[in-house]
Amino acid sequence: MAVSGARRNNYGELFGARQGKQVPRIAELCVEPADAALRQKDRKATSFYPGREYHHARLRPLVTNPHESMAKVMEKDFDVDLVYLWVDGSDPQWLEKKNAETVKIAGLEPYAAGKGRFADNDELKYSLRSVEKYAPWINRIFIITDEQIPKWLNTKHPKIKIIDHIEIMPAKALPCFNSMALETGIPNIKDLSEHFLYANDDMFFADHTEKAFFFDEQGMPIVRFKTRAPGKRDRATQYLIFQKYGLKAKTFHHNIDAYLKTDYLNCLKAFEKEFEHTVMSKFRNDSNISRILVSYYMLDLKHARSKIVNPLFAGIIKSPIDSVHIRIKTPSDIKKFKYKPKLFCLNDCHKATDAQRQKAKEFLKTMFAEKSGFEV
C-alpha cells in the first residue's frame, strides 16, 4: 500500500529513506504461533520466533560488540527495578508551564495535550498497592516527575526514589510534556538496575507474578505483542522498523514491559538521529518514535523473546491471558477481566469524561482497598 507523496516525503526526510519507497501494509508479525498450521500459513513472513535463527540482508551491525557487558544479564539471580512516569495535571505551577508551551505550537491535537493525557486519578497509588500485593520482589521503584511529589507518597520508603526530569533529560528539551520523549531518558536514571520494568501510572498487577513472567531463564526480557496491527499514531515507528529491519511492526500490549538497560542505551545511540526529533518534542506528535523500537532492537540481537498476549484458538481467546487494555471511556471493556489477566491497563484519554474517571477510581479503590507501605 503506497502512501501519499506528502506522507512519504515526511517520513523519508525524517529517516533518510529513499524517495518513492512504499510503506508496507501493517500485517501480522508471527510471534509464537499456536500450531503448525499457523507456522505454515506465515512461513514467508519475516518474523521473530523464539530460538529461531534470524537473518536479514538489510540489517546492519548496530553496536561494535552487542554482547559486551551482557555477562551480568545472563546471571540467574538479578535485581529488577520498576520505573514509572507520573504527573499531576491539576497542579497550578505545572499547568502554568504547560499552558506557556501550548500557545507556542499551532494545531496541537487534543490527544497530545488534553486532560486525559495528564489527569491524576490516583492511579499511581493503586498501582503501587498492586506491586506490594502481587510483585513484592520488585527491588527499587523510580518515579519520574516534573518537580512534583504525590502528597500521599511515603518518600522515606527504602524502595522509593523520586527522579526529576532534569536528572534524565537534556536541559534544552525541558519543560517536557511528552511521555515518548521522557522514555528516552529512562536508562539515564542513576543506579537503575540492568533488568528493569517500565510502567505508566495507569498500569497494574492483577495477580501474583514472578520475575519469570518478565524475564526468561537466561535473563532475557519477554516482549509482549497483541494480534492486531498498530494504529495510525504509530506509523512513524512502523516505517522506521520496516526500513531498518525489513519487518512489519506489531502492536505493543500497552502494559508493564521488561528491558535491559544496556540494550536500551545502545539502541538510543544506534538510532540517535532518529530519536533526536522525539527528544525535542514538547508534546507527543505522529512523527515521534516509540520505545517499541528498543524491543525490536533487543529481539534482533537475540537478547529478548517475543510473545502474543491474546492468542486466538479457533477464534476464541482462552484464559488466562497475560494482559488486558481497558479504556475508561468504554465501560464494556471491564468484561475483559473474565480472561483472568496478570496485568491490566486502565487507560484514560481525551474523550473520557470526569464521571467515567470517577468510576474508574472507585473500581481501583475496591480492587486495591488495602493501604500499602508506600503511603503515608
Contacts in CASP RR format, 6 or more apart in sequence:
PFRMAT RR
TARGET T0000
AUTHOR 0000-0000-0000
METHOD contacts of the structure
MODEL  1
MAVSGARRNNYGELFGARQGKQVPRIAELCVEPADAALRQKDRKATSFYP
GREYHHARLRPLVTNPHESMAKVMEKDFDVDLVYLWVDGSDPQWLEKKNA
ETVKIAGLEPYAAGKGRFADNDELKYSLRSVEKYAPWINRIFIITDEQIP
KWLNTKHPKIKIIDHIEIMPAKALPCFNSMALETGIPNIKDLSEHFLYAN
DDMFFADHTEKAFFFDEQGMPIVRFKTRAPGKRDRATQYLIFQKYGLKAK
TFHHNIDAYLKTDYLNCLKAFEKEFEHTVMSKFRNDSNISRILVSYYMLD
LKHARSKIVNPLFAGIIKSPIDSVHIRIKTPSDIKKFKYKPKLFCLNDCH
KATDAQRQKAKEFLKTMFAEKSGFEV
1 22 0 8 1.000
1 23 0 8 1.000
1 24 0 8 1.000
1 25 0 8 1.000
2 8 0 8 1.000
2 22 0 8 1.000
2 23 0 8 1.000
3 11 0 8 1.000
3 22 0 8 1.000
3 23 0 8 1.000
7 23 0 8 1.000
8 19 0 8 1.000
8 20 0 8 1.000
8 21 0 8 1.000
8 23 0 8 1.000
9 19 0 8 1.000
10 287 0 8 1.000
11 17 0 8 1.000
11 23 0 8 1.000
11 235 0 8 1.000
11 236 0 8 1.000
11 239 0 8 1.000
11 287 0 8 1.000
12 18 0 8 1.000
12 19 0 8 1.000
12 21 0 8 1.000
14 236 0 8 1.000
14 274 0 8 1.000
14 277 0 8 1.000
14 287 0 8 1.000
15 239 0 8 1.000
15 240 0 8 1.000
15 243 0 8 1.000
15 274 0 8 1.000
17 239 0 8 1.000
17 243 0 8 1.000
21 243 0 8 1.000
23 235 0 8 1.000
23 238 0 8 1.000
23 239 0 8 1.000
23 242 0 8 1.000
24 242 0 8 1.000
24 248 0 8 1.000
25 248 0 8 1.000
26 229 0 8 1.000
26 230 0 8 1.000
26 231 0 8 1.000
26 238 0 8 1.000
26 248 0 8 1.000
26 249 0 8 1.000
27 45 0 8 1.000
27 229 0 8 1.000
27 248 0 8 1.000
28 42 0 8 1.000
28 45 0 8 1.000
28 227 0 8 1.000
28 229 0 8 1.000
28 248 0 8 1.000
28 250 0 8 1.000
29 45 0 8 1.000
29 47 0 8 1.000
29 48 0 8 1.000
29 225 0 8 1.000
29 247 0 8 1.000
29 248 0 8 1.000
29 249 0 8 1.000
29 250 0 8 1.000
30 38 0 8 1.000
30 39 0 8 1.000
30 42 0 8 1.000
30 45 0 8 1.000
30 47 0 8 1.000
30 49 0 8 1.000
31 47 0 8 1.000
31 48 0 8 1.000
31 49 0 8 1.000
31 225 0 8 1.000
31 250 0 8 1.000
31 306 0 8 1.000
31 307 0 8 1.000
31 308 0 8 1.000
32 49 0 8 1.000
32 50 0 8 1.000
32 306 0 8 1.000
32 307 0 8 1.000
32 308 0 8 1.000
32 311 0 8 1.000
33 39 0 8 1.000
33 42 0 8 1.000
33 49 0 8 1.000
34 311 0 8 1.000
34 312 0 8 1.000
34 313 0 8 1.000
45 248 0 8 1.000
46 56 0 8 1.000
46 245 0 8 1.000
46 246 0 8 1.000
46 247 0 8 1.000
46 248 0 8 1.000
47 247 0 8 1.000
48 54 0 8 1.000
48 299 0 8 1.000
48 306 0 8 1.000
50 305 0 8 1.000
50 306 0 8 1.000
51 302 0 8 1.000
51 305 0 8 1.000
54 300 0 8 1.000
54 302 0 8 1.000
56 245 0 8 1.000
56 246 0 8 1.000
58 244 0 8 1.000
58 245 0 8 1.000
58 246 0 8 1.000
59 244 0 8 1.000
59 245 0 8 1.000
59 300 0 8 1.000
60 244 0 8 1.000
62 266 0 8 1.000
62 267 0 8 1.000
62 270 0 8 1.000
62 297 0 8 1.000
62 300 0 8 1.000
62 301 0 8 1.000
63 266 0 8 1.000
63 269 0 8 1.000
63 270 0 8 1.000
66 266 0 8 1.000
66 301 0 8 1.000
66 303 0 8 1.000
68 262 0 8 1.000
69 262 0 8 1.000
70 262 0 8 1.000
70 303 0 8 1.000
72 78 0 8 1.000
72 194 0 8 1.000
73 194 0 8 1.000
73 195 0 8 1.000
73 219 0 8 1.000
73 220 0 8 1.000
73 260 0 8 1.000
73 262 0 8 1.000
73 303 0 8 1.000
74 218 0 8 1.000
74 219 0 8 1.000
75 219 0 8 1.000
76 217 0 8 1.000
76 219 0 8 1.000
78 193 0 8 1.000
78 194 0 8 1.000
78 195 0 8 1.000
78 211 0 8 1.000
78 215 0 8 1.000
78 219 0 8 1.000
79 139 0 8 1.000
79 140 0 8 1.000
79 193 0 8 1.000
79 195 0 8 1.000
80 137 0 8 1.000
80 138 0 8 1.000
80 139 0 8 1.000
80 193 0 8 1.000
80 195 0 8 1.000
80 196 0 8 1.000
80 197 0 8 1.000
80 211 0 8 1.000
80 214 0 8 1.000
80 215 0 8 1.000
81 138 0 8 1.000
81 139 0 8 1.000
81 140 0 8 1.000
81 141 0 8 1.000
81 142 0 8 1.000
81 192 0 8 1.000
81 193 0 8 1.000
81 195 0 8 1.000
81 196 0 8 1.000
81 197 0 8 1.000
82 131 0 8 1.000
82 135 0 8 1.000
82 138 0 8 1.000
82 139 0 8 1.000
82 140 0 8 1.000
82 141 0 8 1.000
82 142 0 8 1.000
82 196 0 8 1.000
82 197 0 8 1.000
82 198 0 8 1.000
82 199 0 8 1.000
83 141 0 8 1.000
83 142 0 8 1.000
83 144 0 8 1.000
83 186 0 8 1.000
83 189 0 8 1.000
83 192 0 8 1.000
83 196 0 8 1.000
83 197 0 8 1.000
83 198 0 8 1.000
83 199 0 8 1.000
84 124 0 8 1.000
84 127 0 8 1.000
84 141 0 8 1.000
84 142 0 8 1.000
84 143 0 8 1.000
84 144 0 8 1.000
84 199 0 8 1.000
84 200 0 8 1.000
84 201 0 8 1.000
85 144 0 8 1.000
85 179 0 8 1.000
85 182 0 8 1.000
85 183 0 8 1.000
85 200 0 8 1.000
85 201 0 8 1.000
86 120 0 8 1.000
86 124 0 8 1.000
86 143 0 8 1.000
86 144 0 8 1.000
86 145 0 8 1.000
86 148 0 8 1.000
86 150 0 8 1.000
86 201 0 8 1.000
87 94 0 8 1.000
87 118 0 8 1.000
87 120 0 8 1.000
87 145 0 8 1.000
87 146 0 8 1.000
87 148 0 8 1.000
88 94 0 8 1.000
88 120 0 8 1.000
88 148 0 8 1.000
88 150 0 8 1.000
89 95 0 8 1.000
89 98 0 8 1.000
89 115 0 8 1.000
89 118 0 8 1.000
89 119 0 8 1.000
89 120 0 8 1.000
90 119 0 8 1.000
90 120 0 8 1.000
91 148 0 8 1.000
93 147 0 8 1.000
94 146 0 8 1.000
94 147 0 8 1.000
94 148 0 8 1.000
97 146 0 8 1.000
97 175 0 8 1.000
98 113 0 8 1.000
98 118 0 8 1.000
98 175 0 8 1.000
98 177 0 8 1.000
101 175 0 8 1.000
101 177 0 8 1.000
101 282 0 8 1.000
101 283 0 8 1.000
102 108 0 8 1.000
102 113 0 8 1.000
102 283 0 8 1.000
104 282 0 8 1.000
105 282 0 8 1.000
105 283 0 8 1.000
108 283 0 8 1.000
109 285 0 8 1.000
110 350 0 8 1.000
111 117 0 8 1.000
111 233 0 8 1.000
111 284 0 8 1.000
111 349 0 8 1.000
111 350 0 8 1.000
112 178 0 8 1.000
112 283 0 8 1.000
112 284 0 8 1.000
112 285 0 8 1.000
113 177 0 8 1.000
113 283 0 8 1.000
114 350 0 8 1.000
115 350 0 8 1.000
116 348 0 8 1.000
116 349 0 8 1.000
116 350 0 8 1.000
116 352 0 8 1.000
117 177 0 8 1.000
117 284 0 8 1.000
117 348 0 8 1.000
117 349 0 8 1.000
117 350 0 8 1.000
118 177 0 8 1.000
119 348 0 8 1.000
119 357 0 8 1.000
120 201 0 8 1.000
121 202 0 8 1.000
121 348 0 8 1.000
121 357 0 8 1.000
121 360 0 8 1.000
121 361 0 8 1.000
122 152 0 8 1.000
122 361 0 8 1.000
122 364 0 8 1.000
123 201 0 8 1.000
123 202 0 8 1.000
123 346 0 8 1.000
123 364 0 8 1.000
124 143 0 8 1.000
124 150 0 8 1.000
124 201 0 8 1.000
125 150 0 8 1.000
125 152 0 8 1.000
125 374 0 8 1.000
125 375 0 8 1.000
126 204 0 8 1.000
126 364 0 8 1.000
126 365 0 8 1.000
126 367 0 8 1.000
126 368 0 8 1.000
127 199 0 8 1.000
127 201 0 8 1.000
127 202 0 8 1.000
127 203 0 8 1.000
127 204 0 8 1.000
127 205 0 8 1.000
128 141 0 8 1.000
128 372 0 8 1.000
128 374 0 8 1.000
128 375 0 8 1.000
129 368 0 8 1.000
129 370 0 8 1.000
129 371 0 8 1.000
129 372 0 8 1.000
129 374 0 8 1.000
130 204 0 8 1.000
130 205 0 8 1.000
130 206 0 8 1.000
130 368 0 8 1.000
131 138 0 8 1.000
131 141 0 8 1.000
131 205 0 8 1.000
131 372 0 8 1.000
131 374 0 8 1.000
132 372 0 8 1.000
132 373 0 8 1.000
132 374 0 8 1.000
133 205 0 8 1.000
133 368 0 8 1.000
133 370 0 8 1.000
133 372 0 8 1.000
134 205 0 8 1.000
134 206 0 8 1.000
134 207 0 8 1.000
134 208 0 8 1.000
134 209 0 8 1.000
135 205 0 8 1.000
135 208 0 8 1.000
135 209 0 8 1.000
137 210 0 8 1.000
137 211 0 8 1.000
138 159 0 8 1.000
138 197 0 8 1.000
139 159 0 8 1.000
139 193 0 8 1.000
140 159 0 8 1.000
140 160 0 8 1.000
140 161 0 8 1.000
140 191 0 8 1.000
140 193 0 8 1.000
141 159 0 8 1.000
141 160 0 8 1.000
141 161 0 8 1.000
141 374 0 8 1.000
142 161 0 8 1.000
142 163 0 8 1.000
142 189 0 8 1.000
142 192 0 8 1.000
143 153 0 8 1.000
143 160 0 8 1.000
143 161 0 8 1.000
143 162 0 8 1.000
143 163 0 8 1.000
144 163 0 8 1.000
144 164 0 8 1.000
144 165 0 8 1.000
144 168 0 8 1.000
144 182 0 8 1.000
144 186 0 8 1.000
144 189 0 8 1.000
145 162 0 8 1.000
145 163 0 8 1.000
145 164 0 8 1.000
145 165 0 8 1.000
146 164 0 8 1.000
146 165 0 8 1.000
146 175 0 8 1.000
146 176 0 8 1.000
147 164 0 8 1.000
147 165 0 8 1.000
149 155 0 8 1.000
149 162 0 8 1.000
152 375 0 8 1.000
152 376 0 8 1.000
153 160 0 8 1.000
153 374 0 8 1.000
153 375 0 8 1.000
153 376 0 8 1.000
154 160 0 8 1.000
154 373 0 8 1.000
154 374 0 8 1.000
154 375 0 8 1.000
154 376 0 8 1.000
155 162 0 8 1.000
157 373 0 8 1.000
157 374 0 8 1.000
159 374 0 8 1.000
160 374 0 8 1.000
161 191 0 8 1.000
163 189 0 8 1.000
165 174 0 8 1.000
165 175 0 8 1.000
165 176 0 8 1.000
165 182 0 8 1.000
166 174 0 8 1.000
167 188 0 8 1.000
167 189 0 8 1.000
167 190 0 8 1.000
168 182 0 8 1.000
168 185 0 8 1.000
168 186 0 8 1.000
168 188 0 8 1.000
168 189 0 8 1.000
169 176 0 8 1.000
169 181 0 8 1.000
169 182 0 8 1.000
169 184 0 8 1.000
169 185 0 8 1.000
169 188 0 8 1.000
169 279 0 8 1.000
170 279 0 8 1.000
172 280 0 8 1.000
173 181 0 8 1.000
173 279 0 8 1.000
173 280 0 8 1.000
175 282 0 8 1.000
176 182 0 8 1.000
176 282 0 8 1.000
177 282 0 8 1.000
177 283 0 8 1.000
178 278 0 8 1.000
178 281 0 8 1.000
178 282 0 8 1.000
178 283 0 8 1.000
178 284 0 8 1.000
178 288 0 8 1.000
179 200 0 8 1.000
179 284 0 8 1.000
180 278 0 8 1.000
180 281 0 8 1.000
180 284 0 8 1.000
180 288 0 8 1.000
180 289 0 8 1.000
180 290 0 8 1.000
180 291 0 8 1.000
181 278 0 8 1.000
181 279 0 8 1.000
181 280 0 8 1.000
181 281 0 8 1.000
181 282 0 8 1.000
181 288 0 8 1.000
183 198 0 8 1.000
183 291 0 8 1.000
184 268 0 8 1.000
184 275 0 8 1.000
184 278 0 8 1.000
184 279 0 8 1.000
184 291 0 8 1.000
186 192 0 8 1.000
186 196 0 8 1.000
186 198 0 8 1.000
186 264 0 8 1.000
187 261 0 8 1.000
187 264 0 8 1.000
187 265 0 8 1.000
187 268 0 8 1.000
192 261 0 8 1.000
193 261 0 8 1.000
194 260 0 8 1.000
194 261 0 8 1.000
194 262 0 8 1.000
195 215 0 8 1.000
195 219 0 8 1.000
195 221 0 8 1.000
195 258 0 8 1.000
195 259 0 8 1.000
195 260 0 8 1.000
195 261 0 8 1.000
196 258 0 8 1.000
196 259 0 8 1.000
196 261 0 8 1.000
197 214 0 8 1.000
197 256 0 8 1.000
197 257 0 8 1.000
197 258 0 8 1.000
197 259 0 8 1.000
198 256 0 8 1.000
198 257 0 8 1.000
198 259 0 8 1.000
198 291 0 8 1.000
199 255 0 8 1.000
199 256 0 8 1.000
199 257 0 8 1.000
200 345 0 8 1.000
202 345 0 8 1.000
202 346 0 8 1.000
202 347 0 8 1.000
202 348 0 8 1.000
203 255 0 8 1.000
203 256 0 8 1.000
203 343 0 8 1.000
203 344 0 8 1.000
203 345 0 8 1.000
204 343 0 8 1.000
204 344 0 8 1.000
204 345 0 8 1.000
204 346 0 8 1.000
204 364 0 8 1.000
204 368 0 8 1.000
205 256 0 8 1.000
205 342 0 8 1.000
205 343 0 8 1.000
206 337 0 8 1.000
206 341 0 8 1.000
206 342 0 8 1.000
206 343 0 8 1.000
206 344 0 8 1.000
207 320 0 8 1.000
207 340 0 8 1.000
207 341 0 8 1.000
207 342 0 8 1.000
209 342 0 8 1.000
209 343 0 8 1.000
213 222 0 8 1.000
213 322 0 8 1.000
213 342 0 8 1.000
214 221 0 8 1.000
214 222 0 8 1.000
214 256 0 8 1.000
214 258 0 8 1.000
215 221 0 8 1.000
215 222 0 8 1.000
215 258 0 8 1.000
216 222 0 8 1.000
216 305 0 8 1.000
220 260 0 8 1.000
220 298 0 8 1.000
220 303 0 8 1.000
220 304 0 8 1.000
220 305 0 8 1.000
221 257 0 8 1.000
221 258 0 8 1.000
221 259 0 8 1.000
221 260 0 8 1.000
221 295 0 8 1.000
221 298 0 8 1.000
221 303 0 8 1.000
221 304 0 8 1.000
221 305 0 8 1.000
222 258 0 8 1.000
222 304 0 8 1.000
222 305 0 8 1.000
222 306 0 8 1.000
222 307 0 8 1.000
223 257 0 8 1.000
223 258 0 8 1.000
223 295 0 8 1.000
223 298 0 8 1.000
223 299 0 8 1.000
223 304 0 8 1.000
223 305 0 8 1.000
223 306 0 8 1.000
223 307 0 8 1.000
224 252 0 8 1.000
224 253 0 8 1.000
224 255 0 8 1.000
224 257 0 8 1.000
224 306 0 8 1.000
224 307 0 8 1.000
224 308 0 8 1.000
224 309 0 8 1.000
224 322 0 8 1.000
224 323 0 8 1.000
225 250 0 8 1.000
225 251 0 8 1.000
225 252 0 8 1.000
225 253 0 8 1.000
225 306 0 8 1.000
225 307 0 8 1.000
225 308 0 8 1.000
225 309 0 8 1.000
226 250 0 8 1.000
226 251 0 8 1.000
226 252 0 8 1.000
226 253 0 8 1.000
226 254 0 8 1.000
226 308 0 8 1.000
226 309 0 8 1.000
226 310 0 8 1.000
227 308 0 8 1.000
227 310 0 8 1.000
227 311 0 8 1.000
227 312 0 8 1.000
228 251 0 8 1.000
229 250 0 8 1.000
229 251 0 8 1.000
230 237 0 8 1.000
230 238 0 8 1.000
230 249 0 8 1.000
230 250 0 8 1.000
230 251 0 8 1.000
231 251 0 8 1.000
232 286 0 8 1.000
233 286 0 8 1.000
234 249 0 8 1.000
234 251 0 8 1.000
234 290 0 8 1.000
234 292 0 8 1.000
235 286 0 8 1.000
236 286 0 8 1.000
236 287 0 8 1.000
236 288 0 8 1.000
236 289 0 8 1.000
237 249 0 8 1.000
237 288 0 8 1.000
237 289 0 8 1.000
237 290 0 8 1.000
237 292 0 8 1.000
237 293 0 8 1.000
238 248 0 8 1.000
238 249 0 8 1.000
240 271 0 8 1.000
240 274 0 8 1.000
240 289 0 8 1.000
240 293 0 8 1.000
241 247 0 8 1.000
241 249 0 8 1.000
241 292 0 8 1.000
241 293 0 8 1.000
241 296 0 8 1.000
242 248 0 8 1.000
242 249 0 8 1.000
244 271 0 8 1.000
245 296 0 8 1.000
245 300 0 8 1.000
247 296 0 8 1.000
249 292 0 8 1.000
249 296 0 8 1.000
252 290 0 8 1.000
252 292 0 8 1.000
252 295 0 8 1.000
253 309 0 8 1.000
253 322 0 8 1.000
253 323 0 8 1.000
253 325 0 8 1.000
254 325 0 8 1.000
254 345 0 8 1.000
254 347 0 8 1.000
255 309 0 8 1.000
255 323 0 8 1.000
255 325 0 8 1.000
255 343 0 8 1.000
255 344 0 8 1.000
255 345 0 8 1.000
256 323 0 8 1.000
256 343 0 8 1.000
257 291 0 8 1.000
257 295 0 8 1.000
259 294 0 8 1.000
259 295 0 8 1.000
259 298 0 8 1.000
260 298 0 8 1.000
260 303 0 8 1.000
260 304 0 8 1.000
263 294 0 8 1.000
263 297 0 8 1.000
263 298 0 8 1.000
263 301 0 8 1.000
263 303 0 8 1.000
263 304 0 8 1.000
264 294 0 8 1.000
266 297 0 8 1.000
267 293 0 8 1.000
267 294 0 8 1.000
267 297 0 8 1.000
267 298 0 8 1.000
268 275 0 8 1.000
268 294 0 8 1.000
270 297 0 8 1.000
271 289 0 8 1.000
271 293 0 8 1.000
271 297 0 8 1.000
274 289 0 8 1.000
275 289 0 8 1.000
277 287 0 8 1.000
277 288 0 8 1.000
277 289 0 8 1.000
278 288 0 8 1.000
278 289 0 8 1.000
281 287 0 8 1.000
281 288 0 8 1.000
295 304 0 8 1.000
298 304 0 8 1.000
299 305 0 8 1.000
299 306 0 8 1.000
307 322 0 8 1.000
309 321 0 8 1.000
309 322 0 8 1.000
309 323 0 8 1.000
310 317 0 8 1.000
310 321 0 8 1.000
310 322 0 8 1.000
310 324 0 8 1.000
310 339 0 8 1.000
311 317 0 8 1.000
311 318 0 8 1.000
311 321 0 8 1.000
317 339 0 8 1.000
319 338 0 8 1.000
319 339 0 8 1.000
319 340 0 8 1.000
320 339 0 8 1.000
320 340 0 8 1.000
320 341 0 8 1.000
320 342 0 8 1.000
321 339 0 8 1.000
321 340 0 8 1.000
321 341 0 8 1.000
322 341 0 8 1.000
322 342 0 8 1.000
322 343 0 8 1.000
323 341 0 8 1.000
323 342 0 8 1.000
323 343 0 8 1.000
323 344 0 8 1.000
323 345 0 8 1.000
324 333 0 8 1.000
324 336 0 8 1.000
324 337 0 8 1.000
324 339 0 8 1.000
324 341 0 8 1.000
324 343 0 8 1.000
324 344 0 8 1.000
324 345 0 8 1.000
325 333 0 8 1.000
325 336 0 8 1.000
325 344 0 8 1.000
325 345 0 8 1.000
325 347 0 8 1.000
326 333 0 8 1.000
326 334 0 8 1.000
326 336 0 8 1.000
326 344 0 8 1.000
326 345 0 8 1.000
326 346 0 8 1.000
326 347 0 8 1.000
327 333 0 8 1.000
327 347 0 8 1.000
327 349 0 8 1.000
327 352 0 8 1.000
328 346 0 8 1.000
328 347 0 8 1.000
328 348 0 8 1.000
328 349 0 8 1.000
328 352 0 8 1.000
328 356 0 8 1.000
328 357 0 8 1.000
328 359 0 8 1.000
328 360 0 8 1.000
329 349 0 8 1.000
329 351 0 8 1.000
329 352 0 8 1.000
329 353 0 8 1.000
329 356 0 8 1.000
331 356 0 8 1.000
331 359 0 8 1.000
334 363 0 8 1.000
336 344 0 8 1.000
337 344 0 8 1.000
346 360 0 8 1.000
346 363 0 8 1.000
346 364 0 8 1.000
348 357 0 8 1.000
348 360 0 8 1.000
END
